Amino acid sequence: MKYRLIYILTFILLSKNITAQEGYLITDFELKENRGVNAFIREYVREIEINSIDQMTISDYKVITVYNQKGNEAVQAYAWYDDSRKVKNISAEVFDASGNKLKSFKARDFNDKAAVDNSSLYQDSRVKALPFNPISYPYTVIFEKTIVSENTGLIPTFYFVNRSDVKVKNSKYIFKYDTKKNKAYFKENSFEGLGINKTITADGYEYEINEMPSFKSEELSIDPSRRFPNIMTRLENFNLYKYKAQGITSWDALGSWYYAELLNGKSDLSEETLNEIKSLTKDLTSKREKAAAVYNYVQNNFRYISVQIGVGGLQPISAEEVDEKKYGDCKGLSNYTRSLLEAIGIESYLAIIEAGRSKVNVTKDFPNFIDGNHMILAIPEKNNTYNWIDCTSRTNPYAFLGDFTDDRYAFVIKPSGSEIVKTPAYSNKDNYQKLEANISFNTQGKINVEGSLLTKGTQYSNRSYVASLEKEELKKRDKRFWSQINNLEVQNHTFVETKDSLKLKEKFAFTGTHFGEVINDRMLLQLNILNPFSHTPKRYHNRENDFKIQRGFYDEDFIAIDLPENYQIEFVPEDVILNSEFGKYTRKITLENDKIHVYKSFLLSQGEYPKEKYESYYEFINHVSTEEKAKASIKKI
């Protein structure tokens, strides 16, 4: 009897262990098959059910194996929530490489914290996140969550996978709704060649993919929203924070609804403010002068903060509230500026845009509120054009956006006639930098530099903030900018900013050490230590992705190098001209008694290019980087 009991208990324990290992045992064969992959999504199902015009349920089920530290970010075991979006349930289980369960997590075990950033004054958004820190790899996570939201106008975009170097075994999107009471629209992005199956069901649609290979992480790859397969979904009738919409089928209809519902009563200003702004602009004659004066007034008297309470993610706080508190978020400041302009008879429109260094467009043929993370202001000009201003910037000149919102489609919101419009582009030679400098040095390598720097376009916007730095911060910034100069000591650095012509002129003087390399009675001198282009792109033997040069630029350097006494020029590199469809590089050297004059120009052309041309791009950039290291030799007389 005793031995029989031991046998039964042993059998139960072994059976339990075998069962645990069957699904999530990570074999050597699997590791070999998935070599080069950071994570493996075994199963990922999202089901969205529209229960009514003002309620939807979003359920996620994901089983993912993580092979290394880089794969941790693919787990995404968290849930955002606020007053209009509730976490109904959330749980997780973690298994080791042998398939043994390490730990189970219930809702109470998840970390719960405010979802705020440093520029946020107040928000009601929070996040529940899985508190698991792996100590070994690989491991597997089963993650489940259910969200109930009233905002059927904000159906999240579904990505079958949204990370590079992540392989997928099965990924599925299920969308259910009452087909008799509403109409759903879908935008299928980047489906080509992946074999994604679409099924029309009695109550909606299903999309599914099996055995999807990973997308390789590569330098200069195009935007993820255009690389990774995804589905955008919207309803014709929806709810947005208690505001209901019916029959929305176009950007025009969406803009008219937004204007009527979310901007209603948001433009009122006090008599005191109205009189102040009219007095400020009464002696100005042109529309541009008046609009610029209003923009400068807002820049000088109001500060940016983030407001994300309730509908605050889309609706501006009132102009009166901004006026009283002297701060606002992008929507509040844009609407406040719009209200001030309206008070002096200048029409302007709010515009929703996707801001950031990467140029991401609002989807032209799919009206929605998921696109966009920022709001700016569009002021109509002649010939159906606009002047654009970002009311959160305290430094941008009037009608200049810089590289945060340039060259991308935005949603311009009007009472009628709302439209998708592209913001101005600053391309190639628009983004100009001119360096002029004189270098003198002694045989111990001490260097003295005096020069000037002129910037325009996005090069101007990227440097304009430097002019407002405190003295010590400026010194630190200069040491980073001229990091190739050892022991740099700045004697002088001044600025002249011409906002009307979008120029920044700098004058500088500094010293350093260890310039040149002494070899017996010779010295080797690097000819361009002030503005060398030193980037070497990564090389790929089998490039998988097309690539994009996000922004072009044009640099010119004029450098004069004075030789020390009793030295003469022994050797200088030959002149170079490199021509490519990606740009042009020129270096010319002229000699004048005891001076070496170096001229460099480098044009890099923005654009999208097929993957087959990446090797040519690599060769061109690598050649430029090599030429920038060119040295001259001088010899003691």
KOLVEX-480258 format. One record per atom (N, C-alpha, C): x, y, z. Coordinates in pm, whole numbers, plus 50000, padded with zeros to 5 digits. Example, Ala and Ser with C-alpha at 12.3 -4.5 7.8 and 13.67 -1.06 7.14 Angstrom:
<pts>
513194943150780 512304955050780 513204967050780 512854977550708 513674989450714 512905000350787 
</pts>
This chain:
<pts>
500834987950000 500005000050000 500865012550000 501925012250083 502845023650094 503515026449960 504005015349893 504695017249766 503735021749657 502485016649666 501485020649567 501185035549576 501115041049701 500845055349722 501995063749668 503235059249693 504415066449642 504375066849490 504015055349430 503945054349283 502915064149226 501735064749291 500665073549244 501095088249254 501705092049368 502155105949386 503235109549285 504155100349263 505215102749165 504645104549026 503675096048992 503035096948860 502335110448842 501645115048948 500935127948941 501915139448921 503005139148998 504005149948988 504665150048851 505005138248801 505625137648669 504675142148561 503425137948574 502415141948474 502235156848474 502215162748593 502045177348603 503225184448540 504435179148565 505625185448510 505675184148357 505285172248307 505285170148162 504275179348096 503075180748160 502055189548106 502535204048101 503215208248207 503715221948213 504745224548105 505545214248076 506625216247981 506185215147835 505075208147812 504685205247674 504545217847589 503825227947641 503535239847562 504675249647553 505445251147659 506405262147667 507845257647691 508105244847666 509475239947667 510205245747545 511315252347570 512065258747461 513215249547424 513105243347308 514065233147266 515235239447191 516295231547179 517455235947101 517055238346955 516135230046906 515685231646768 515005245246750 514175249046847 513485262146838 514495273446840 515475272546927 516495283046936 517265284246805 517535272846743 518245272946616 517375279046506 516085275346505 515165280546404 514975295646417 515055300646539 514785314746565 516065322646595 517165317746547 518435324746567 518355338746505 518835348746579 518775362546531 517475369546566 516555362346630 515265367946671 515305371046821 514755382446858 514775386347000 513605380447078 512475378447010 511295373047077 510445365746975 509585356947025 508735348546940 507305349046994 506415355246915 505005355646955 504355342646911 504025334247008 503415321346978 501935323046942 501295331847014 499885334646987 499555348747035 498835356046952 498415369646990 497035371846929 496055373747016 494675375846972 494155388747034 493675397546950 492935409247000 491495408546948 490575409647041 489165409847005 488545422847055 487945430246963 487245442646998 485775440746967 484945443147066 483495441947048 482835455347080 482085460546983 481345472947004 479995469247064 479845471547193 478625467847263 477495477747236 477865490447221 476915501247192 477715512947138 477065523747101 477775535147046 478755541047147 478525538747276 479405544347378 480035533847469 480225521747415 480945511647493 481575501247401 482855498947421 483525487947350 484415480347448 484555467447422 485405458747503 486605454447419 487795456347474 489035452847404 489725441947486 489845430047427 490455418747497 491715414347424 492805412847498 494075408247442 494495395247509 495005386147430 495615373847480 496915371847404 498015371147477 499325370047411 500185359747483 500805350947403 501815341847453 503105344947378 504135349047451 505365353547387 506575347947460 507545343247383 508805338347439 509895348547409 510635352047512 511695362147501 513035355047508 513875357447406 515155350447397 516325358147456 516205371247465 517315379247517 516775392547570 517675400747621 517265413247684 516555422547587 516985422747461 516345431447363 514885427647340 514545415247366 513175410747345 512205414647453 512715419747567 511825423347677 510765433447637 511145443147553 510205453747516 509055448547429 509195436647374 508125431147291 507005424947374 507235422847503 506205416847589 505005426147603 505275438647633 504235448947642 503085444747733 503435440047851 502435435447947 501995447048037 501165455547981 500655467048056 499295470948003 498615479648078 497285484348037 497115498848082 496825507547986 496555521548016 495085523048052 494795532048145 493395534448177 493205548548231 491955553048227 491575565948282 490095565448316 489475577048336 488065577148377 487125571648271 487565571948145 486705567048038 487125553347986 488185547848043 488755535247994 489155527048117 488435516248144 488615508448266 489265494948237 490115490648330 490705477248321 489755467548390 489105459048311 488155449448367 488895437848431 489925432748364 490785422648424 492155422948359 493145418248433 494515417648381 495265406948459 496035398548389 496755387848456 497935383448369 498825375948431 499985370948357 500535358548426 501185349948346 501935338548397 503295338348327 504325334848403 505685334548349 506255320448365 506875315448256 507445301948254 508935302748220 509705293548274 511125293148241 511345285348112 512615283248075 512945276847948 512485262347942 512315256248058 511855242348062 510345241148065 509665252348066 508215252148069 507625251948208 508465253448310 507985253748447 507485267848481 506335268148547 505775281048584 506615287448695 507055299748670 507835307148770 506935314848864 505895321148805 505025329448889 503755332848813 502675334748891 501415339748836 501175353748892 500605362348811 500335376048851 498845378948833 498195383148938 496805387548930 496785402848924 495605408548909 495475423048892 496145430749005 495985425749129 496545432949243 498065432849246 498675423749167 500145422649167 500805432449070 500045438048978 500625447148878 500945460648940 502055466448897 502375480048940 501345489648881 500915499048961 499895508848918 500465522748943 500685530248836 501295543348853 500715553348755 500925566148786 500455576748697 501245576548568 500545578148457 501195578448325 501455592948287 502475598848349 502765613048327 504195614448280 504475625948220 505845629148181 506255641948253 507485646348230 508015657748303 507325670948270 506655671548153 506015684048113 504525684048145 504055673948220 502635672748250 502325678848385 501355687948386 500935693848512 499895685048580 498945680148503 497975670948560 497385661948452 497155649548491 496575639548402 495725630148485 494795623148421 494085612648491 494435599048433 495385598348343 495785585948281 496765578348370 496515565348384 497375556948465 497715544248386 498655536548439 499055524248371 499325513348474 498855501348442 499175489448520 500215481648441 501335478448505 502455471948435 502935459748510 503305449248434 503785436848493 505135439148562 505235435948691 506495438348765 507425426248760 507815422148640 508685410548627 510015414548565 511085411648635 512435414348586 513165401048569 513375396548446 513985383448423 515425382948472 515795371548524 517195369548566 517895359648473 517115353448383 517715344448286 516825343848162 517415339348053 516715338247925 516965324247870 516015319247788 514725325147750 513665322847856 512535329547842 511375327547927 510125330547846 508975326147893 507715327747823 506695334547913 505915343547855 504875350647927 503525348247860 502525345047942 501125345347897 500495357647960 500025366647876 499465379247926 498045380947873 497125384447963 495725386847926 495245399847989 494435407147914 493815419147969 492505421847897 491585428147968 490315432547909 490065446847951 489855455347852 489605469547873 488185472747826 487465480847905 486165485847863 486265500947849 485945506047729 486085520347701 484795526047645 484515538647678 483355545447622 483685552347490 484975552947455 485415560747339 485485552147214 484345549547155 484315541647032 484855549446912 485135562246932 485795570246830 487305569046834 487815561146928 489265559246941 489575544346944 489255537446836 489555523146827 491045521546799 491775514746887 493235514146869 493625506346743 494665511146677 495225504046562 495815490746609 495555480046534 496095466946570 497315463846484 498425460946550 499645456546482 499815441546507 499925433846399 500195419546415 501535417546486 502465426346460 503725427246532 504185441746518 504785447446623 505195461446616 506635463646659 507435453046648 508845454046680 509665446746574 510855451846548 511775444746462 512335432546536 512775422746461 513425410746515 512515402946609 511225403046579 510245395146653 509485386446553 509505373346575 508845363846486 507455360646539 506525357446448 505145354746487 504705341046436 504145332946525 503555320146483 502095322246445 501345329446529 499935332046499 499545345446560 498895353946479 498415366846527 497045369146463 496095373946545 494705374546498 494005386946552 493205393046465 492405404746502 490945401746473 490105403246576 488665400646564 487935413546598 487055417646510 486265429846534 484785426546519 484015429046626 482585426146627 481785438846652 480695440246580 479815451646599 478445448446539 477465456846568 476105454946514 476085460646372 476155451946275 476255456146135 474975463046086 473875461646160 472625467946118 472505482246170 473215485246279 473095498446340 474275507746312 475355502146261 476555510146242 477315504946120 478325512346080 479175508145971 480635509846012 481425499445988 482835499846023 483685500745896 484795508045908 485735509645797 487095504645844 487815498045752 489105492445786 490155497445687 491335500145738 492475504245655 493585494045676 493855486145573 494855475645581 496195481145534 497165481345622 498475487245591 499575476745591 500405476945488 501595468445478 501255453545483 500195449545414 499785435545408 500505427745296 501115434745205 501605428645082 502545416845108 502205405545046 503075393845047 503135386045176 502265389245273 502335382745404 501305371745423 500335370845332 499335360245343 498385362045459 497995374245486 497045376845594 495635373545543 494945364945616 493615360445577 492535369345639 491575373345556 490455381645602 489175373545588 488375373445695 487105366045696 485995375345740 484925375745661 483735383445699 482815374145777 482465377945899 481605369845984 480225376345994 479335369646064 477965374946079 477955387846158 478925389646247 478935401646330 480225409646321 480915408346206 482125416446192 483155410446099 484445412146138 485555407946053 486625401246139 487365392146073 488525386046138 489715386446041 490885389546096 492125389246019 493095380046093 493825371946018 494735362446083 495955359845995 497095358446062 498325354845992 499005343646070 499615334345995 500375323546056 501795323546001 502735320446089 504145319046050 504675331445978 504645342546047 505175354945989 506635356746032 507565357845937 508965359745974 509185373346038 510315374846103 510605387446170 511015398146069 510785410546107 511235422046029 512585426246085 513565426846000 514925429446044 515095444046085 515805446246193 516125459746237 517315464746157 517105475646081 518155480845994 518175496045999 519345501545988 519545515945989 518765522545874 518155534045905 517435542245808 516165535645753 515645525645823 514415519445778 513265529545783 512285527645696 511145536645692 510315535145819 509365544145838 508595544745962 507895531445991 507895527146120 507275514346157 505825512846112 505065523746114 503655522746075 503505518845928 504565520545850 504555516645709 505295503545685 505995498645784 506745486145770 505965474245825 505405476045945 504755464946013 503275464145975 502745452145946 501335450845907 500415455146020 499435463445986 498515468446087 497155471346026 496155472246112 494785475046070 494245486746150 493835497046080 493135508146142 491625505746128 490875509046232 489425506746232 488725519346280 487635522746215 486815534046261 485355531046236 484505537946310 483055536546297 482445549146237 481355547546166 480645558946110 479915566646220 479415559346319 478745565246436 479555561546559 479925571246639 480785568246754 480545578046868 481205575046979 481165583647096 482585587647133 482735600047176 484035604947221 483825613447345 484105607347462 483955614347589 482605621447600 481535613747585 480145618547599 479655626447478 480525629247382 480105636047260 479835625447153 478615625247103 478245615047006 478265620646864 478725612346771 478825616246630 478055606346544 477435611446439 476655603046349 477055606046203 477195595646125 477405597245982 478725603645943 479785600646015 481105606345983 481785597645878 481885603045756 482455595145645 483635602145577 484005614145623 485085621445558 485805630145659 486995634845621 487725644245707 486935657145723 486245661345619 485435673445627 484345671945733 483635660545729 482575658045827 483145657045969 484315650645982 484935649346114 485335662946168 485895671446082 486295684846125 485115693446164 484035692746085 482845700646117 482265696346251 482235683146275 481745678046404 482625682746520 483945681746502 484885686146606 484675700946637 484565708846532 484415723346549 483135726746625 482055719946588 480755722946650 480655717846793 481235706046819 481065699846950 482185703247048 483435701547006 484555702847100 485085717047112 484785725747015 485265739647024 484175749447068 482985744247083 481865752847121 482125759547256 482125772947257 482325780447381 483755781247429 484715777347347 486115777047391 486905789547351 486265798947281 486995810447227 486775823347303 485935823447405 485605835847475 486815841447550 486945854747545 488025861747615 487455873547693 488165877547797 487715888947877 487885901947799 487125912147836 487245925147772 488655930747788 489245928247903 490595933247930 491595927547830 491505914447806 492415908047711 492145912647569 490885913847533 490525918547399 491085932547373 490965941247471 491485954847457 493005954847448 493645945947527 495115945247527 495645940947390 495025930647331 495525925447205 495225935147091 494115942147099 493805952246996 494775963947004 495115967747127 496075978547145 497465974547095 497825961947117 499135956847075 499305957546923 498225955746851 498315954546705 497735966446628 497275976646698 496535987446630 497395995346531 498695996246555 499546004146465 500215995746356 499905982946354 500485974146253 499545973646133 500115972646016 499295973745894 499005960545826 499995951745817 499785939445741 499265928245830 498625918745767 498125906845837 499275899145901 500385898045827 501535890645878 502105897246003 502225910446001 502755917646118 501875915546240 500575916446218 499645914746330 499675900446385 499655890646296 499695876646339 501005873546411 502115878846360 503415876746424 503465883046562 502835894846577 502805901646707 502015893446808 500895887646765 500095879146854 500885866746893 501545860646797 502355848646824 503465851846924 504155862946905 505215866846998 504665869647137 503475875347143 502815878147272 502575865047348 502085855047279 501835842047342 503165835547383 504165836347298 505465830447330 506085836547455 505925849647470 506595856847579 505825856547711 504535853147706 503715854447827 503075841447875 503215830747798 502555818247835 503535806747825 503305796647907 504205785047906 503425772347873 504185762647827 503585749947786 503575740047902 502445733347921 502355721648008 501455711647937 501415699447988 500565689247927 499315687348011 498165687047945 496885684848010 496245672647944 496005662048022 495465649747963 494335644348050 493425653048092 492305648548174 491075647148087 490485634948087 489275632548010 489495635747864 488615644247810 488695647747669 489875657047639 490665660347745 491825668947728 492815663947626 492765650847595 493645645647491 493305650847353 492065656047334 491635661047204 491015674847210 490405678347320 489695691147331 490525701347408 490675713347354 491435723547427 490665728747548 491415732847651 490775740247758 490395754047703 489505760747770 488975773247715 490055784147709 489855793447616 490785804747604 490815812847732 489675814247798 489625821747925 490485815148032 490475801748037 491275794748137 492765796248109 493145795147984 494555797347947 494965811547984 494115821147955 494405835147983 494605837448132 493775830848212 493855832748357 495085826048416 495405814048371 496465806148434 497835808448369 497845814248252 499095817248181 499865804748140 499155793948120 499765781948064 498705773947989 499185764247912 498295755347839 499085744547769 498375734247723 499035724147642 498985728447495 499355719447405 499405723447263 498035727747213 496995720947260 495635724347216 495175737447278 495445738947408 495035751147478 495725763447424 497035762647401 497775774247350 497405777347206 497175766847125 496775769146986 495395775646980 494475770647061 493125776347062 493135790547117 493965793047218 494065806547274 494585816347169 495635812247097 496165820746991 495125822846882 494405812346847 493315813446749 492285823746796 491955823646923 490965832946978 491465847346974 492755849247004 493345862646996 493325867846852 493695859246758 493685863246617 492265866546571 491325858646615 489915861246579 489475874846630 489965878846746 489585891746806 490055903646722 491105901746641 491585912746555 491285909846408 490355900646385 489865898446250 490705889446162 491565881246223 492395872046145 491905857746168 491565851146060 491065837546066 492235827746080 492035817346160 493045806846173 492345794046214 493045782746195 492425769746220 493365760646299 492785753146391 493545742946461 493895731746364 495055725646386 495485714646298 496105703646383 495605691346363 496145679646431 497245673546344 498375670246408 499545665646334 500315655546418 501085646846354 501975637546423 503355644146432 503695648546552 504945655846572 506085646246604 507305650446574 508485642546603 509505643946491 510735639746518 511785640946417 511475632246294 510835620746314 510405612646200 509155618746140 509105619046008 507965624945939 506875614445921 505835615346003 504725605945998 503465613545960 502755608745860 501595615745808 500305611845878 499365621245883 497985617845907 497495610245784 496725599645804 496285591145693 495275598345606 495655601445483 494845610145398 493465604645368 493345591645350 492075585845306 491335578345418 491625581745543 490985574545653 490765584045771 489635591445771 489385601245877 489285594746015 490105599346109 490145593046241 490815602346342 490675599046470 491335606646577 492505598946639 492825587246584 493975579846634 495265586346584 495255590846459 496415597746404 496635610946477 497895614646491 498225627746548 498495627246697 499495634846739 499835635846881 500095650246924 499765659746836 500125673646861 499145682746788 499045695146833 498175704846765 498945717646740 498825722746617 499435735346578 498365744246517 498765755646463 497795765246410 498135768546264 497095768546180 497245771846038 496545785046009 497265794745954 496735808045924 496665809545772 495465810745716 495325811145569 496065822845507 496685820045393 497335830145312 496785829145169 497375836445078 496905836344941 497185822844874 496425820444767 496625808544683 496455795444760 495495795444853 495175783344930 496375777745007 497205786545056 498345782445139 498125786945283 499015782445370 498915786045511 500285790345563 500255799245662 501395800945751 501115792445874 502125785045917 501955775646028 502755780446149 502155779046266 502875782446389 502645771546494 503685768646568 503605759246681 503585767646808 502435768246872 502255777346986 502915772247114 503485760047112 504205755147229 505665759447226 506135764447112 507545768447100 507725782747150 508735784747231 509045798147280 510185804447200 510695797247100 511845802347025 511595803146874 510705794946820 510515794946674 510045808546625 510585813346514 510055825546453 508655823046398 507955833746370 506635832646311 506725825646176 505775816446151 505665809146024 506845799845998 507475795146105 508565785546091 508325773946188 508265761746134 507955750146218 509185742646266 510275743046189 511425734846226 511145720246195 512015711346247 511925697246208 511015689046299 510225695446385 509315688246474 507985685246406 507585693946312 506295692046244 506375695246095 507545695146037 507705698945897 507385687345803 507005690645679 506965681145568 506135668645597 504905670645643 503995659345669 502555664245662 501635655045643 500235658645631 499605660845769 498805671745778 498115675345900 496615676745870 495805675345973 494355676545964 493965690646007 493585699045910 493195712945938 491685713245963 491305717646084 489915716946130 489205730246105 488125729746028 487355741745993 485875739346022 485095750246031 483645748446045 483085740545928 483625742845811 483325734945692 484555735245602 484715724745524 485875724245436 487145719645504 487055712345615 488245706845679 489025698345579 490335698445590 491145692145486 492475686845541 493075678345461 494415673345491 495405681345408 496365687845476 497305696845411 498715693445457 499665694445365 501055691645399 501745704145449 502475702845558 503225714145613 504475716645529 505085728445543 506255731945461 507415722245483 508165719945375 509335711345381 510595719845379 511575715945458 512895722345455 513855711445407 514225712145281 514955701045223 516325705345171 517245696245188 518575697445128 519225711145154 519355719645050 520085732145067 519355742445153 518065740145182 517375748845278 518025747945416 518555736245446 519145733545577 520665735545567 521045748145580 522405752345543 523225755845667 524495752045660 525455756245764 526755760645696 527225772445736 528485777745682 529445780245798 530565773645793 531605775145895 532795782445834 533245793145899 534465800045861 535355800745984 536615796645970 537485796346087 538935797846048 539695803346141 541155804346127 541785796846244 542715787846210 543375779646311 544865783146313 545375785546432 546815786846449 547235777346561 548495772746557 548925762846656 550445763346668 550955757346776 552405756546792 552845741946787 554125739846794 554655726246778 554355717246898 553895723247008 553475715047122 551995710747110 551345715147002 549975710946976 548915719947034 549315731347093 548305740547143 547665747647024 546345748147024 545605753346911 544755765246952 544705775246864 543825786846882 542885787546761 541595788946790 540605789246683 539725801446699 539515808546589 538545819446583 537695817246459 536375819146476 535555816646360 534115820846377 533325817146277 531895820346279 531115808646222 529855808046260 528975797346215 527635803546178 527185800946057 525885805746010 524995793645983 523775793646037 522855782546014 521505787745966 520865779545879 519535782545826 518695769745827 517395771245808 516505759745798 516505751545925 516455738245910 516415729746030 517745729946105 518835733146036 520095734646109 520005746846202 519285757046157 519035768646243 518175764646362 517085757446337 516185753846448 516855744446547 517785736146499 518485727046589 519525733946675 519935746246634 520955753446712 520435765946780 519245770446745 518775783246799 518655783246951 518375771647010 518245770947155 519575773947225 520685771247154 522005773247215 522195787847256 521575797047181 521735811347208 521135815347343 520225807247396 519565810747522 520155803447642 521215795647620 521815788247731 522585797547825 522565793947953 523415801048049 524885798148019 525745806948069 527155806448033 527785792648056 527555786848173 528175774048203 527595762848118 526265763348094 525635753348008 526135754447865 526375766747821 526905768847687 528295762947673 529125764547775 530465758847772 530415743647760 529495737447835 529345722847828 528895718647688 527955726347634 527455723247499 528555724747395 529385735147408 530485737147315 531495725747321 531755720847441 532705709747454 532185697147388 530855695247391 530285683747322 530315685747171 530025697947127 529955700846984 531335699646919 532365704546988 533735703646938 534505693147018 533935681647032 534495671247119 535825665947068 536125668146940 537395663246887 538575672146925 538285683546992 539345692447041 539625688947187 540865685147216 541225681747354 541355694247440 540895693047566 541025703847665 540525717247612 539365716947551 538805729047491 538445739347598 538875751747576 538545762947664 537975774147577 536705777547601 536035787747520 536345801647575 536885810347489 537125824247528 535915833047499 535225829747391 534135838447350 533165830647262 531875833147282 530855826947197 529625835947200 529355842847089 528255852447083 527295848646970 526095854446977 525045850646882 524335863046829 523975862446703 523085872346642 522005864546567 520785865146618 519685857746556 518825867346475 518595863946349 517735871846262 516505863446231 515465865146314 514305856346303 513535858546172 513525870946123 512765873446001 513305865545882 514625863845878 515235856345767 515675842445810 515305838445933 515565824845982 517045821445978 517855830146038 519295828046042 519815829546184 520845821946213 521585823646338 523055824846304 523655835946344 525085838246320 525805837846454 526825829346462 527605827846584 529055831746558 529675837746658 531105840146655 531715833446777 532885827246756 533465819546866 534985820546862 535565818146977 537025817246990 537325807547103 538255798347078 538595788747182 540015783547162 540525777147265 541845770747259 541695756047290 542725748347257 542745734147288 544165728947283 544305716047302 545645710147302 545675697547215 546905692447195 547135679947122 546665680546977 546825692146915 546515693046773 547725688246693 547505679246603 548595674146520 549335662746587 550035655346505 550815643946552 552275646146511 553155647046611 554565649646585 555295636546559 555985636146444 556825624546409 558185629946369 559135629646463 560465635246441 560345650046404 560775653646282 560725667846244 559485670946158 558505662246164 557275664246088 556075664946183 554985670846130 553705670646199 552615666746100 551725657746143 550545654146063 549355661746119 548615668446028 547505676946070 546205672146008 545195669346091 543875666546036 543275679645988 542865680145863 542495692745800 541135698045847 540235689245886 538925693945932 538615687846067 538955695246172 538635690746306 537445698546364 536955708346289 535885716846342 534485712046302 534365705846186 533045701146143 533195688446059 533845678246113 534025666046033 532745657746029 532435652345915 531345642745904 531935628945930 531595623046043 532295610846085 531425598446089 530165599646046 529275588046056 529635577545953 529695565145998 529855553745907 528615545045920 527825543845815 526605535745825 526915521045840 525955513845896 526135499545912 525985492745776 526795482745757 526775475545630 525935462845643 525135459945539 524295447945538 524585440145409 524885427445425 525145419345306 523845415945234 522755414845311 521445412145251 520425421645311 520455433845264 519515444045313 518085439545285 517205440745386 515815436345370 514825447845352 515165459645405 514225470645404 514675481945311 513695488345248 513985500845180 514455510945285 515075521745241 515605531045340 515255545445305 515375553745404 514945567645390 515945577045454 516405586945378 517175598045435 516135608545475 515945609945604 514825617945656 514925632645616 516115638245628 516325652445594 517675654345527 517655662445423 518925666045361 519505678445428 520765681245395 521415693345446 522565697045352 523045709245372 524165714045291 525125721545383 526345716545394 527385722645476 528495728145388 528985739945425 530195745445364 531155749445475 532405745345461 533445748845557 534565756445484 534965767645543 536095775445493 537095776545608 538165768945602 539105768145714 540495772145665 541095781545737 542465785645708 543365781245825 544445774145793 545345768945896 546695775845881 547095783245985 548395790045986 549465780346037 550565779445963 551645770546004 552535777346109 553105769646199 554055775446294 555335780046223 556075788346291 557315793146232 558275781646205 559045783346098 560075773746060 559525760246015 558285760345970 557695748245911 557205751245771 557285741245686 556795742745550 555895730945514 555075733045415 554155722645372 554895711945294 554725699645335 555355688345266 554365680945178 553145679145227 552155671345152 550745675645192 549875676745094 548445678645121 547685668845032 546525664245076 545725654844995 545265661344866 544965653144770 544435658044644 542995663144664 542585671844573 541195676244573 540275664444542 539075665244598 538135654144584 536775659444544 536135652644449 534725654944417 534045641244410 533055639144497 532295626744498 530855629844459 530395624244351 529025626144304 528215613444324 526995615044372 526125603644395 524675608444390 523745599344365 522345603344372 521945606944514 522775603544611 522495606744751 523085620144793 523875626244705 524455639144739 525765641544667 526475651544715 527765655144653 528715660244761 529955655844751 530995660044845 532165665844766 532635677644810 533755684344745 534755688744851 536045686544824 537105692244908 538185697944818 538535710544842 539585717144765 540585723144863 541855721744831 542925727044916 543795736444833 543995748344886 544905757944821 545965762044922 547145765044870 548285768444955 548685782944931 548965789745042 549335803945034 550445806545135 551685806745088 552835809045176 552785799245293 552515804445411 552485795845530 551055792945576 550125792345483 548735789245513 548245777545428 547365769545488 546615759345414 545145763345418 544565765245301 543145768645292 542365756045252 541395752545336 540585740445312 539135744845287 538605740645173 537195742945144 536495729445133 535375728145203 534575716045193 533125719645173 532465712345085 531005713245076 530455699045075 529345697245144 528735684045151 527225685745144 526635680345038 525195680245020 524695665945037 523775663945131 523105651145148 521645653145109 521155644845017 519815646544962 518805637345030 517725643345079 516695635145141 515945627145036 515305616345080 514535608244986 514375594045035 513465586844970 513285572544996 513905564644882 514565553844918 515315546144819 515065531244838 515085523544729 514915509044741 516125502644807 515885491344870 516945484444944 518145481044855 517895479144726 518985475444636 520035486444623 519675498744660 520605509944647 521355512844778 521075505044882 521725508045010 523235506445003 523715496644929 525165494544919 525835506744857 525185512744757 525745524844695 525745536344794 524685537244873 524625547544977 525755545345079 525935532845120 526985529545215 528355533845161 528625530445036 529925533744976 530135548844972 529105556244936 529215570744927 529495576945065 528695573445164 528865579245297 530185574845360 530545562545341 531805557645395 532995564845332 532885567545201 533945574845131 534055589145185 532895595645206 532895609245263 533565609145400 533145599745485 533705598845620 535215596745618 535685588645523 537125586245510 537855598945467 537315606145369 537945618545322 538005629145431 537045628845521 537015638745630 538155636645730 538775625145724 539915622345813 541255625945748 541205631545628 542425634245552 543385643245630 544675640645613 545705648145685 546735654045589 547305665145634 548425671345562 549695669045644 550815669745577 552105668245646 552915681145630 553435686045743 554335697545738 555695693345796 556745700045749 558095695945786 558875707945835 559665705445938 560505715945994 561585719845893 561775732645879 562775737645783 564165736545843 
</pts>
